[in-house]
Amino acid sequence: MENYESIWKHIFDENFKNIKPNTAIHGKFESEQYFIEYKQYIKESLEFRDDINVMAEKYIDEIKYLYPGKSLVGIHIRRGDFINNLEFNRDTYYERNLLSYIGYCSEKYFKEDENVFLIFTGGSHDNINTDDITWCKTYLPKWRNVHFCEENREIIDFAILAKCEHTILTSKSTFGWWASYLNKNKDKKIYVPRHSIGPKIYNPDSFWSEEFIQVTLSTSD
């Protein structure tokens, strides 16, 4: 049996197309190009269980009742293990850029009186017992319409994020990437940082889905 090891650094390896049968495949395949031809099949096949769907829809209905006529904009924030990594968070560099990026996207792309911002912090390593939501409540912009999702299991938050009308992703998080990718709203807008404000995104055009809108912010170059 032959072995194949993927190229890292968020890029599609053209040699992947030439893999022979009975090959053991290893590595990280962090590019939509690895499965682009099966994209529609994957999106149709990856469905939430009925009980998860019911809980997510119920939560969304409650938010829409509190904020009638508003579109839901999900913002996924990953702190967790990121904030303790001195490689990119020395002197709170990551957190400062995180706030700049969120402020930029929310102000440029969304009218505050037409939207409600839903804040999610799921999917972070070492996320249990962190103060992520407390940090968000303290430092995020003081929007009039904002809701902090803090009472659900992660899979429920994942489903809710996937059902938002629009999304702002702040890092190369698997949680945020897949929730956005599985979003079935036809008019959705998914905003992502072209130059990561956390761990480096080596090849953003390969890493981010072609559906996502890459945002360039000078502080994250």
ABEGO torsion letter per residue (X at the ends): XBBBBBBBGGBBBAAAAABBBGBBBBEBBBBAAAAAAAAAAAAAABBBBAAAAAAAAAAAAAAAAABBGBBBBBBBBBBEAAAABAAAABGGAAAAAAAAAAAAAAAAABBAAABBBBBBABGBBGABGBAAAAAAAAABBBBABBBBBAABBAAAAAAAAAABABBBBABBBAAAAAAAAABABAABBBBBBABBABBBBABAAAABBAABBBBBBAAAX
